[in-house]
Amino acid sequence: MHATQRGNDGVGQGSKETTDGGDGRCITGVAIVAEVGGEELKKEEVGEEEPLRSLPGQWGALLREGRILTALLLSTSFSEKYKGRHMHPGSVAEVRVPTIAESGETTRTLRPRLLHRSGNREAVAFIWLGDEGARDSTLYVAFSPMRYRSQLFKIYCAGVVDDELDDGSVAKQTAWTKPQVEERGRKVVVPISAYIHGKLKRLWGQQGLWGYLSQCANKFKTHRIIFSGISHGAALAQAAALQFRIRQPTADVLVVTWNAYRWTNDVGRAVAEIELGGRLLPLVLSRRGIEPHATRYWDSVTGFPANYVPMPNLVFLDADTGQMFVHTAPSQNTNFGAAALMRMFELHFAKAAINATKKATVLSLGGRDEQITDDMYSVGPLAEALQQKLLNTSEHFVRSGRRIKKATSAEIAHVRNRFSSASRDLRRGATELQPSARARASVSKPWQHCFAWCWRF
């Protein structure tokens, strides 16, 4: 099966990338052009940011209806890492999403039902059926976030492979080893991170995700299928959605992710742009200070690993306001240090993503930029306190480094000034001594002349 060219129904990024000063912050003064659902947005200066006026395709309606927030909560609060660990098929999750009703209510409760769960440990996916009572015609495929710190090392060290899909059938190489993009008369394979490849291959085949999801797609033909995840779950969701879209071109496949790390190269990115287009909404949490010349910074994990490339259509989601902006430097790699760790702890995790997505939902409904309280947190108080402690420690390291650098620079400047002053004094003294030496040399005594005359003989 060949990957076919589909219409561009998404956010097309024509923005010129900016560079930074090493900490991932964009530099102002660069023109940005973005194509959103056929509408061109143009800003002359990054310093005068303008939020996206619309989202492509179905995403605007899905945001207003709370589907995007539901997808996030199912892949975080109700994931295998948190509340979903002890949930089984048939269980119902109560998800509260913002609403604006004439009765004055600010939230409503949706009750998606768990249909299937696959995987364990490092890769887990749940299939949820949307609340039919709320007219939610959605199948949610929610991937759980990272559970173990050791996974970071595996992600960093993983090479690339030409991916294949093992779905338990006779023809095992069916997903995208052979359905390739035609390039100058030859077929191009799609590289993928070996770590992601191994986890998805096991999920699809041995753990039965492909078979059950295919059954659900056939049973609920009028339902859309939303793949979702955050961090590690986001990378799995992007790759899985691309695989499923290639194999099931008639299915209404969408994928929304938060803070995904990279997992493919330019070839995989091109295939994702062709196959998914505006069906892909990769969100990156960001923040901008209140200072007059402050620049926007974002989650550092999205620039990792450096040997891979990001997905197309990256969109900034402001952690404080819920507004969305075109990503100004999607190809910027992350150099890990104290500043990168501080940005990761500040913007990467589920609580920040949930709060920002709630605010975005409220804004899409025409409400005010305010935070809606909710008792569904994805981390416990102890873990939250530890995360805050790590954030404060990273910030302390950054400030200490800046103070040390400033003090060292001042000390070096002081030593240079003293050295320069001493050099000037030495040259001035040498200059003053030269005339007196010549004067003494010109005044000679009589006996010296006699001695010199005798020495001639």
Secondary structure, DSSP 8 states (H G I E B T S, - for coil): ---------SEEE-------SSSS---S---EEEEETTEEEEES-TTS----S--STTHHHHHHTTHHHHHHHHTTTTSTTTGGGG--TT-B--EEEE---TT---EEEE--EEEEEEEETTEEEEEEE--GGGT--EEEEEE-----THHHHHHHH--EEE-----SSS----SSSSS-EEETTEEE--EEEHHHHHHHHHHHTTT-HHHHHHHHHHHSTT-EEEEEEETHHHHHHHHHHHHHHHH-TTS-EEEEEES----B-HHHHHHHHHHTGGGEEEEEEEEE-SSTT--EEE-GGGG-STTSB--SS-EEEETTT--EEE-S-TT-----SHHHHHHHHHHSSHHHHHHHHHHHHHHHTT--S-----S--SS-HHHHHHHHHHHHHHHHHHHHHHHHHHHHHHHHHHHHHHHHHHHHHHHHHHHHHHHHHHHHHH---HHHHHHHHHHT-
